């Protein structure tokens, strides 16, 4: 995407992921779905061993809604 770390535009890959997590939580998506999208490991070892769900359809819908939201915000800034 052309981001070369903090020196280029003041935004890191981790910052991008944190922004995504914040926005998706504010949009009302389930934390399990968001965490799976971000490839975060379940901290609860018992739950991690039993829950192998990928939530693919929810993740697809969530990411499309996020992309649509970003597109709408960009469109607001264009002349």
N, C-alpha and C positions, 0 to 999 in steps of 0.2 A: 504493500500500500504506500510505500515511499516514506514510512516513518523510520528514521535512523536514530532512534533514541531521544533522550531529553534535549540534546544539543540542537536538533533540527527544528523542532517546533514547540518544545516544552511539553511533550506528551510521550509517555512511554507505553510499551505493550501492556504492562501491568496496569497503568492508568486507564487504558482503553478497556481492559477487562473489568476493572472496578466500575467504570462508567456504565458498561453494559449491565453488570449485576444490579447496580442502583436503579437504572431505568427500568429494567425488567421487573424488579421487585415493586417499583412504584406503579407499573402497569398491571400489577395484580397476579403475575404468574407464580405458580407454586415453586417454593424454594428447592424441592427435589429436582424439578425440571431444570431450573436455572443452574444448580450445582452440577448436574450431569452434563449440561451443555458446556460448562466451563472446565469439565474434566476433573472436578475436585473429588477427592476420595472421601467416602463416608468415614467420619471419625469414630462412630459407634461400631466396634468390631463385629458384634452380633448382628446388627442390622445390615452391615456391609456383606456379611456372609449369606444372608437370606435374600436381600433385595438386589436382584440383578437386572432390574428394569432399565431400559434405555430411553423410554418415553419419546420415541422417534417422531410420532405424529404430533405430539404436543410441542416438541422442540422445533419441528418444521414450521408449525403455525406461529409459535412465539417469535422465531427469527424473522419470519415474513412480516409480522406486525411491527417488529422493531425496525426493520428496513423501511417499511412504509412510513413509520413515525419520523425516521431520519430524513427521508425524502420530503415529507411534508414540511419539516423544519427548514430544510435547505430551500425549498420553493418560496418560503416566507421571506428569505433574505435576498432573493434575486429581484432585479429591477423589473 
